[in-house]
Amino acid sequence: MNVEDKKYGDIDSRFNIMSWCTIESDPGVFTELIQQMQVKGLQVEELYSLDLDSLNSLRPVYGLIFLFKWRPGEKDDRLVIKDPNPNLFFASQVINNACATQAILSILMNCSDIDIGPELSMLKEFTKNFPPELKGLAINNSDAIRAAHNSFARPEPFVLDETKAATKDDDVYHFISYLPVDGVLYELDGLKEGPISLGPVTGGPGDLDWLQAVQPVIQERIERYSRSEIRFNLMAIIKNRKEMYTAELKELQKRRERILQQISALQSERVADSTNIETLNKSLSEVNAGIEGATEKILMEEEKFKKWRTENIRRKHNYIPFLFNFLKILAEKKQLKPLIEKAKQNTSNQR
């Protein structure tokens, strides 16, 4: 999840690049990160399959985020667009450790039909004529974005004066984005000089066409790495499911009310039409089943978000004082040293 340090070490020294922590690639983390940037009506879901049924079930999909192990020196001969569509927001990645947030921003800043909030709206307007490197620096200088990102920093027992640069033996991971903009499917990678066009597509986030087009692109990338690497991660930025199911539930409840009124009107007639009543009762059963299903899905979403909140609280909580005092109590009771010796012995026995 770290950006490759060597590539942007010179940029860090030339500009005042502020510290950004590494964050975990997790749908709950990304969803809360988006919410903290004041973006409304979205959530992030992890994809475990690239089959079209899985992709179709998540529509509308505003963009996909792909995590993979970065391999230094890998050649990519695809054409990079140096003069992209002015409606396309593309920023160079000049921040170490922020490639996850930048991949998310690459999607959010290119979605015209969602509420991205005041902070991102102002940033998008302010940087609309900037070249990619200055857009990247503007992201770095956004206190709100950096604060949202760094809210997931893990407490550290020691603060180092210098950040350790990644070496060739370290595992370095990188995020890139896929999304449709103005009828074109793009791959946005902040480590490249510009966006890459993957061809024309019809429709937008709510259509299946762009998902059908991106499926073989991601599949080919996975297969290219699969011999030596199995750690991949694919996330989708989608419309908030609870809001969708709640809107669906309200429509079903209105429909049920209309059916009940029709049944009541027919039953009040002297000679009721049994065929019509039977048809309406059948429709009523279908609507009731739909209401039950929508209610169940809402409860499942609420439970999922509750789980995400709990996990994020645990991620952010500082357990170090507790551990320090726990070790101190063990030492005072003369129990710490024997436990250390026992652990050493167990380790040596396993070798």
Secondary structure, DSSP 8 states (H G I E B T S, - for coil): ----HHHHHHHHHHTT----------HHHHHHHHHHTT--SEEEEEES--SHHHHHTT-SEEEEEEEEE--TT----S---SS--TT-------STT-HHHHHHHHHHTT-TTS--HHHHHHHHHHTTTS-HHHHHHHHHT-HHHHHHHHTT----SS--SS-----TTS--EEEEEEEEETTEEEEE-TTSSS-EEEEE--S-TTSSHHHHHHHHHHHHHHHHHTTT----EEEEEEE-HHHHHHHHHHHHHHHHHHHHHHHHHHHHSSS--HHHHHHHHHHHHHHHHHHHHHHHHHHHHHHHHHHHHHHHHHHH---HHHHHHHHHHHHHTT-HHHHHHHHHHHHHHH-
